């Protein structure tokens, strides 16, 4: 009897062990499939600062303003305006560390010029559709804002800067040097160029 009991205990142990391994394998397969699905379907890509200048956006031309170093200029661009003022955009997401690094500097400059009545500015969170420069909570981008994003960031890369539909950049220009002062200086130079 005692030997049979030990056999049953051992059989039960092995059955439990086998069931446990099967459940772990099923869980790993499900996790892998979900991870693969998320990675394949995540359309927005954060861009590291080493990739500045790599763009599949609009055709570009040479910039002659020596104060503009890390942006590209759309060839033959007409400045997009709203109420007669140049429009500037920043497209980001909440999960992008490169976006978070530059957000406060962009917001500061954009709001300063907007409050002075010189430009119209938007900082869109692509996930929520919210313009982070307003106190209201928007739930989606306008069709015209989506069109701008798709034109200047056809690979869905972020952060995406579009100033006046003339100057654009994917990624940050001075993040490797941790130099927000240079980011601010270049933002101001581009806005002043648009206001000429």
C-alpha positions in Angstrom: 0.0 0.0 0.0 2.7 2.4 1.0 4.6 1.7 -2.2 1.4 2.4 -4.2 0.9 5.7 -2.4 4.4 6.8 -3.2 3.9 5.9 -6.8 0.6 7.9 -6.9 2.4 10.8 -5.2 5.2 10.7 -7.8 2.7 10.3 -10.7 0.8 13.3 -9.3 4.0 15.3 -9.0 5.0 14.6 -12.6 1.5 15.4 -13.9 1.6 18.7 -12.0 5.1 19.4 -13.3 4.1 18.6 -16.9 0.9 20.7 -16.6 2.9 23.6 -15.1 5.5 23.5 -18.0 2.7 23.3 -20.6 1.1 26.4 -19.0 4.4 28.3 -19.0 4.9 27.4 -22.7 1.4 28.6 -23.6 2.0 31.8 -21.6 5.3 32.4 -23.4 3.8 31.8 -26.8 0.9 34.2 -26.1 3.3 36.9 -24.7 5.5 36.5 -27.7 2.6 36.8 -30.1 1.2 39.9 -28.4 4.7 41.5 -28.3 5.2 40.8 -32.0 1.8 42.2 -32.8 2.4 45.4 -30.8 5.9 45.9 -32.4 4.6 45.3 -35.9 1.6 47.6 -35.5 3.2 50.5 -33.6 3.2 53.1 -36.3 4.9 55.9 -34.4 8.7 55.6 -34.1 10.8 57.6 -31.7 13.9 58.8 -33.4 17.3 59.0 -31.8 19.2 62.2 -32.3 21.9 60.5 -34.3 19.4 60.2 -37.2 19.0 63.9 -37.8 19.0 64.6 -41.5 17.7 61.2 -42.4 14.3 61.8 -43.8 12.0 60.5 -46.4 9.8 63.6 -46.2 9.5 66.3 -48.8 12.2 67.2 -51.3 14.6 69.7 -49.8 16.8 72.7 -50.8 19.8 74.3 -49.2 19.2 76.6 -46.2 21.2 79.9 -46.4 20.4 81.2 -42.9 23.5 80.3 -40.9 21.5 80.2 -37.6 19.5 77.2 -38.9 21.7 74.1 -38.6 19.6 71.0 -37.8 16.4 71.5 -39.8 15.7 70.9 -43.5 13.9 73.2 -45.8 11.1 72.0 -48.1 11.9 72.9 -51.7 9.6 75.6 -53.0 7.6 75.7 -49.8 4.8 78.2 -49.2 4.5 79.2 -45.6 1.4 77.7 -44.1 -0.6 80.2 -42.1 -3.6 80.5 -39.9 -5.2 83.9 -39.5 -2.3 85.4 -41.4 0.3 84.0 -39.0 2.9 81.2 -39.6 1.9 77.9 -38.1 4.4 75.8 -36.2 3.9 72.2 -35.1 5.5 69.7 -32.8 4.2 66.1 -32.9 5.1 63.8 -30.0 3.9 61.0 -27.8 3.9 60.6 -24.0 6.1 57.4 -24.2 8.9 59.0 -26.2 11.9 60.2 -24.1 13.3 62.3 -27.0 10.0 64.1 -27.1 10.0 64.8 -23.4 13.5 66.1 -23.5 12.6 69.0 -25.8 8.9 69.6 -25.0 9.3 72.3 -22.3 11.7 74.3 -24.5 9.5 74.1 -27.6 6.4 75.0 -25.5 8.1 78.0 -23.9 9.2 79.5 -27.3 5.9 78.6 -29.1 3.7 80.1 -26.3 5.9 83.3 -26.1 5.5 84.0 -29.8 1.9 82.9 -29.9 0.9 85.2 -26.9 2.7 88.0 -28.8 0.3 87.4 -31.7 3.1 86.5 -34.1 2.4 82.8 -34.8 0.0 80.0 -34.3 1.5 77.0 -32.5 0.5 73.4 -31.8 2.2 70.7 -29.8 0.2 67.5 -30.5 0.3 64.3 -28.6 -0.3 61.8 -31.4 -1.8 59.2 -29.1 -4.5 61.3 -27.5 -4.9 64.0 -30.2 -4.4 66.7 -27.5 -2.8 70.0 -28.2 -0.5 70.3 -25.2 -0.2 74.1 -25.6 -3.9 74.6 -24.5 -5.7 74.1 -21.3 -8.5 72.3 -23.2 -8.2 68.5 -23.8 -8.7 67.8 -27.4 -9.3 64.2 -28.5 -8.1 64.2 -32.1 -6.0 66.1 -34.6 -7.7 68.0 -37.3 -7.4 66.6 -40.8 -5.1 69.5 -41.8 -2.7 68.7 -38.8 -2.7 65.0 -39.8 -1.9 66.0 -43.4 1.1 68.1 -42.2 2.4 65.3 -40.0 2.0 62.7 -42.8 3.8 65.0 -45.3 6.8 65.8 -43.1 7.0 62.5 -41.2 5.9 59.8 -43.7 7.7 57.2 -41.7 5.7 58.2 -38.6 8.9 59.2 -36.7 8.9 61.5 -33.7 9.5 64.1 -32.4 8.5 65.8 -35.7 9.0 69.5 -35.9 7.3 71.5 -38.7 7.8 75.3 -38.8 5.6 77.1 -41.3 5.4 74.0 -43.5 8.8 75.2 -44.7 11.4 74.0 -42.1 11.2 70.5 -40.7 13.2 68.1 -38.6 12.7 64.6 -37.3 14.4 64.1 -33.9 16.3 66.6 -31.8 19.3 68.6 -33.0 21.2 69.0 -29.8 20.1 66.2 -27.5 23.4 64.3 -27.7 25.1 67.4 -26.2 22.2 67.9 -23.8 22.0 71.5 -25.1 18.5 72.9 -24.8 19.8 76.4 -25.2 20.9 75.6 -28.7 17.5 74.1 -29.4 15.8 77.2 -28.2 18.1 79.5 -30.2 17.4 77.5 -33.4 13.6 77.6 -32.8 13.8 81.3 -32.4 15.9 81.8 -35.5 13.4 79.8 -37.6 10.4 81.7 -36.3 12.1 85.0 -37.0 12.9 83.8 -40.5 9.2 82.9 -41.0 8.2 86.3 -39.8 10.3 88.2 -42.4 
